[in-house]
Amino acid sequence: MNKTITDIIKIKSDPPNIFKRIYSVWFRHYRVYTKNLISNGFPVFLEPLFFLVAIGMGLGKYILNMEGVNYLSYVASGVLISPAMYTASFENTFGTYIRLEFDKIYDGMLSSSITARDLIIGEILFSGTKGMFFTSCVLLIISLFGLVQMPLAILTVLIGFLTGLMFSALALIVTSFVTNINHFNFYFTGFLTPLFFFSGIIFPISDLPDNIEWLAYVLPLSHPIDIARAICLNKFSFSLVYNFLYIIVFILIAGFFAVKRLEKRLID
């Protein structure tokens, strides 16, 4: 039976609460993404594993230990986090831009009770979920080879979630400035790739020159890697409190600017 005009007016005047609105954005992305889960997730899942195998077969023959642990375990504990960074970055650069400029999906969503702020927060939470999922997938594989301390290493999936939130918010800020989809290549090649190599995945940040080492700790990826490695290898220190605080503050600040920047663009 069709809704009456009175029912429609009631829905408009009494919209769902903010949690339901944000969840609806998250659930919409979840439904779309899982329709092609294998083609969407397989490349992101395999890339860190190929890297880990290559390092193990190559550098692993020459570097037996790093900071007192097996080198392959050292690399594995860092590779856990990189899929969360890449999948969140792809989702909220190319993915968000296509939904915004080409598919015009946000126009329909904003015509409902969902606000621009709900939409952006839902986007960030969905990318955090993807980060957690891919961290879990990589963790499952490397745990089969005994490269991490189980069951403690299961906690790294939460770090994957936080990493997804960080890079989702950062990617949304970048997207808010981009007017041509090809410009994202500068972000991936000029920013994310150096982060991967100089944030402690392959070798300790302390081995970098002094004038570069401080920069690695200013940038975001090194902090979730430090926490994930401590969890995987059961090597905890008080400095991890700083890493965790950095992540929380980064999410809040980047998320604030992502909302402000994109809210204006979505409304305009």
C-alpha positions as CSV (number, residue, x, y, z in Angstrom):
1,M,0.0,0.0,0.0
2,N,1.3,3.4,-0.9
3,K,2.2,5.8,1.9
4,T,-0.2,8.6,2.4
5,I,0.9,12.3,2.4
6,T,0.5,12.3,6.2
7,D,2.9,9.4,6.5
8,I,5.5,11.1,4.3
9,I,5.3,14.3,6.2
10,K,5.7,12.4,9.5
11,I,8.9,10.7,8.1
12,K,10.3,14.0,7.0
13,S,9.6,15.7,10.4
14,D,10.8,12.8,12.4
15,P,14.0,11.4,10.7
16,P,16.0,8.4,12.0
17,N,18.5,9.2,14.7
18,I,22.1,10.0,13.8
19,F,23.3,6.4,14.4
20,K,20.8,4.9,12.0
21,R,21.7,7.5,9.4
22,I,25.4,6.9,9.6
23,Y,24.8,3.1,9.6
24,S,22.7,3.4,6.5
25,V,25.7,5.0,4.7
26,W,28.0,2.3,6.0
27,F,25.5,-0.5,5.0
28,R,25.0,0.9,1.5
29,H,28.8,0.8,0.8
30,Y,29.0,-2.7,2.4
31,R,26.3,-4.0,0.1
32,V,27.9,-2.6,-3.0
33,Y,31.4,-3.7,-2.1
34,T,30.4,-7.3,-1.2
35,K,28.6,-7.8,-4.5
36,N,32.1,-8.1,-6.1
37,L,34.1,-9.0,-3.0
38,I,36.6,-11.3,-4.8
39,S,37.5,-8.8,-7.6
40,N,37.5,-5.9,-5.1
41,G,39.5,-7.6,-2.3
42,F,41.8,-10.1,-3.9
43,P,44.4,-7.6,-5.3
44,V,44.6,-5.7,-2.0
45,F,44.9,-9.0,-0.1
46,L,47.6,-10.5,-2.3
47,E,49.9,-7.5,-2.6
48,P,51.3,-7.6,0.9
49,L,51.7,-11.3,0.8
50,F,53.7,-11.2,-2.5
51,F,55.8,-8.5,-0.9
52,L,56.4,-10.7,2.2
53,V,57.3,-13.7,0.1
54,A,59.7,-11.6,-2.0
55,I,61.4,-10.2,1.1
56,G,61.6,-13.6,2.7
57,M,63.2,-15.2,-0.4
58,G,65.4,-12.2,-1.1
59,L,66.6,-10.1,1.8
60,G,65.7,-12.8,4.3
61,K,68.7,-14.8,3.2
62,Y,71.1,-12.0,4.0
63,I,69.3,-10.4,7.1
64,L,68.6,-13.0,9.7
65,N,67.6,-10.7,12.6
66,M,66.3,-7.2,13.0
67,E,66.1,-5.6,16.4
68,G,66.5,-9.0,18.0
69,V,63.8,-10.9,16.1
70,N,63.6,-13.0,13.0
71,Y,63.6,-10.6,10.0
72,L,60.7,-12.2,8.3
73,S,58.6,-11.8,11.5
74,Y,59.8,-8.2,11.7
75,V,58.5,-7.5,8.1
76,A,55.3,-9.5,8.6
77,S,54.3,-7.4,11.7
78,G,54.6,-4.2,9.6
79,V,53.0,-5.6,6.4
80,L,49.9,-6.2,8.4
81,I,49.1,-2.5,8.5
82,S,49.8,-1.5,4.9
83,P,46.6,-3.0,3.4
84,A,44.5,-0.8,5.8
85,M,46.3,2.3,4.5
86,Y,46.0,1.4,0.8
87,T,42.4,0.2,0.9
88,A,41.1,3.2,2.9
89,S,43.1,5.6,0.6
90,F,41.6,4.0,-2.6
91,E,38.1,4.0,-1.2
92,N,38.1,7.6,-0.3
93,T,40.0,9.0,-3.2
94,F,39.0,7.3,-6.4
95,G,35.9,5.7,-4.8
96,T,34.6,8.9,-3.3
97,Y,35.4,11.0,-6.3
98,I,33.5,8.7,-8.6
99,R,30.5,8.6,-6.4
100,L,30.6,12.4,-6.1
101,E,31.3,13.5,-9.7
102,F,30.4,10.7,-12.0
103,D,27.7,8.4,-10.5
104,K,26.1,11.3,-8.5
105,I,25.2,8.8,-5.8
106,Y,25.5,11.4,-3.0
107,D,22.8,13.5,-4.6
108,G,20.2,10.8,-3.9
109,M,21.5,10.1,-0.4
110,L,21.4,13.8,0.5
111,S,17.8,14.1,-0.7
112,S,16.8,11.8,2.1
113,S,17.2,12.5,5.8
114,I,21.0,11.9,5.6
115,T,23.1,15.0,6.1
116,A,26.5,15.7,4.5
117,R,28.1,15.1,7.9
118,D,26.4,11.7,8.3
119,L,27.6,10.7,4.9
120,I,31.2,11.6,5.5
121,I,31.3,9.9,8.9
122,G,29.7,6.8,7.3
123,E,32.4,6.9,4.6
124,I,35.2,7.0,7.2
125,L,33.7,4.2,9.3
126,F,33.3,2.0,6.2
127,S,36.9,2.5,5.3
128,G,37.9,1.7,8.8
129,T,35.9,-1.6,8.5
130,K,37.7,-2.4,5.3
131,G,41.1,-1.7,7.0
132,M,40.1,-4.1,9.8
133,F,39.0,-6.8,7.3
134,F,42.2,-6.7,5.2
135,T,44.4,-6.7,8.3
136,S,42.5,-9.8,9.5
137,C,43.1,-11.5,6.2
138,V,46.8,-10.9,6.2
139,L,47.0,-11.8,9.8
140,L,45.4,-15.2,9.1
141,I,47.9,-16.1,6.5
142,I,51.1,-15.0,8.4
143,S,49.8,-16.7,11.6
144,L,49.8,-20.0,9.7
145,F,53.5,-19.6,9.2
146,G,54.1,-18.8,12.9
147,L,55.4,-15.3,12.2
148,V,53.4,-13.6,15.0
149,Q,52.6,-14.2,18.6
150,M,49.0,-15.7,18.7
151,P,46.5,-15.1,20.1
152,L,47.7,-11.7,21.2
153,A,48.2,-10.7,17.5
154,I,44.5,-10.7,17.1
155,L,44.5,-7.3,18.6
156,T,46.1,-5.9,15.5
157,V,42.8,-6.0,13.7
158,L,41.8,-3.0,15.9
159,I,44.9,-1.2,14.8
160,G,43.9,-2.0,11.2
161,F,40.5,-0.4,11.9
162,L,42.2,2.8,13.4
163,T,44.6,2.9,10.4
164,G,41.7,2.8,8.0
165,L,40.0,5.7,9.9
166,M,43.3,7.7,9.7
167,F,43.9,7.3,6.0
168,S,40.2,7.6,5.1
169,A,40.0,11.0,6.8
170,L,43.2,12.1,5.1
171,A,42.1,10.8,1.7
172,L,38.8,12.7,2.0
173,I,40.7,15.9,2.7
174,V,42.7,15.3,-0.5
175,T,39.6,14.5,-2.4
176,S,38.0,17.8,-1.3
177,F,40.7,19.6,-3.3
178,V,40.9,17.4,-6.4
179,T,39.1,18.5,-9.6
180,N,40.6,15.9,-11.9
181,I,40.6,12.2,-11.0
182,N,44.1,11.7,-12.4
183,H,45.5,14.1,-9.7
184,F,45.2,11.2,-7.2
185,N,48.3,9.6,-8.8
186,F,50.4,12.4,-7.2
187,Y,49.0,11.4,-3.8
188,F,49.6,7.7,-4.2
189,T,53.1,8.0,-5.8
190,G,54.3,11.0,-4.0
191,F,53.0,10.4,-0.5
192,L,51.7,6.8,0.2
193,T,54.6,5.0,-1.6
194,P,57.3,6.8,0.4
195,L,55.3,6.2,3.6
196,F,55.4,2.5,2.9
197,F,59.1,2.4,2.6
198,F,60.1,4.8,5.3
199,S,57.7,4.1,8.1
200,G,59.5,1.1,9.7
201,I,58.0,-1.8,7.6
202,I,61.3,-2.9,6.0
203,F,63.8,-1.5,8.5
204,P,63.8,0.5,11.7
205,I,63.1,4.2,11.5
206,S,66.1,4.7,13.8
207,D,68.4,3.7,10.9
208,L,67.3,6.7,8.9
209,P,69.5,9.9,8.9
210,D,68.7,12.2,11.8
211,N,67.3,14.9,9.5
212,I,64.7,12.4,8.1
213,E,64.0,10.3,11.2
214,W,61.9,13.0,12.9
215,L,59.8,13.3,9.7
216,A,58.9,9.6,9.8
217,Y,57.5,10.1,13.2
218,V,55.5,13.2,12.2
219,L,53.8,11.2,9.3
220,P,51.0,8.8,10.2
221,L,51.9,5.3,9.1
222,S,54.8,4.7,11.5
223,H,52.6,4.9,14.6
224,P,50.2,2.0,13.9
225,I,53.1,0.0,12.6
226,D,54.9,0.5,16.0
227,I,51.8,-0.7,17.9
228,A,51.1,-3.6,15.6
229,R,54.7,-4.8,15.8
230,A,54.7,-4.6,19.6
231,I,51.5,-6.7,19.7
232,C,52.8,-9.2,17.2
233,L,56.2,-9.7,18.8
234,N,55.1,-9.1,22.4
235,K,57.5,-6.2,22.8
236,F,55.7,-3.4,24.7
237,S,57.1,-0.1,25.8
238,F,55.7,3.1,27.3
239,S,56.3,4.9,24.0
240,L,53.3,3.1,22.6
241,V,51.1,5.4,24.6
242,Y,52.5,8.3,22.4
243,N,51.8,6.3,19.3
244,F,48.2,5.6,20.3
245,L,47.5,9.2,21.3
246,Y,48.9,10.4,17.9
247,I,46.5,8.1,16.1
248,I,43.5,9.3,18.1
249,V,44.4,13.0,17.7
250,F,45.1,12.5,14.0
251,I,41.7,10.9,13.4
252,L,39.9,13.6,15.2
253,I,41.7,16.5,13.5
254,A,41.7,15.0,10.0
255,G,38.1,13.9,10.4
256,F,37.1,17.4,11.4
257,F,38.7,19.0,8.4
258,A,37.4,16.2,6.1
259,V,33.8,17.0,7.3
260,K,34.3,20.7,6.9
261,R,35.9,20.6,3.5
262,L,33.5,18.0,1.9
263,E,30.4,19.2,3.6
264,K,30.8,22.5,1.7
265,R,31.5,20.7,-1.6
266,L,28.6,18.3,-1.2
267,I,26.1,21.1,-0.5
268,D,27.4,23.3,-3.3
